[in-house]
Amino acid sequence: MNETQQKKEMLQWHPAFYAGIQIELAADRENLIFENEHQLGTKPMGIDVLIIKKEKGLPVKKNIGKIFRKYNIIEYKGPTDYLSIDDFYKAYGYTCFYKSDALTVDAIPIEELTMTLVCTKYPDKLFRHLGQKKRYSLRNVEDGIYYVEGNHIPIQVIVTSKLSEEENLWLRNLTNRIETSGSIQRLIEEYGHHKEDKLYQSIMNLIVTANREKFQEVNQMCEALMELMKDELDAARQLGLEQGREQGLEQEIRTLVELCREFSLSREKTADKIRTRYQVTAEKAEEYLQKNW
């Protein structure tokens, strides 16, 4: 396994997913309580994400949450993993354990529970097992969203690689295999509207890191980044100008280099951007890079 593959294996997908599912359900956020890695009992067992509706009678509008009731258990498998038959039973066991782990008997009614399994790859073996062994039926209610019917607990499987990008931009692209430059452009544009939000920062940083080569290939990315960085660059320039014109330029270029690195722009493209934006020679651009890269 080469160094790039090793780094991708080490990526922390779960925190990014936790951010992503909150972004996707933002319209319903006031009625939802999110818990990351909810612990069950006193032993080291945990639900990946627990979502509790504050007002159980208020439906969730977002497509991935329409199935939700009061207590909603989420099991997530990242792009380098797969959703197995045993994962289904583990999540089902956690769901039942969560019901029984309350302080009083039947404090969590069974009819108030749902279970959601989220994965990147289509779980063909699991779906065959559920149909053939459990006699459950599978209903594809929307792109990438499958209802598993036949159990008293509502169950859905979300296959993120099949979700609609228009409806589920962030979960759809929570992968190490972004396919098109258009997807990258949409991510950058959407991130630009929310760049101060830590949830967006968390998921965007992971997506960029996991798809570094693809981001570097996008020709339009430089201009998109410049627009995205405008506020930061203007603020840096103003801060520096208070100390003098040269310091203002130095501060702005330092911020530009930091942001280019954050978005995995290559050193060469960053140098080109410094040269063209500030009308300096290649040697001067390289001098700035040596100070700030």
Disulfide bonds with the S-S distance in Angstrom:
none
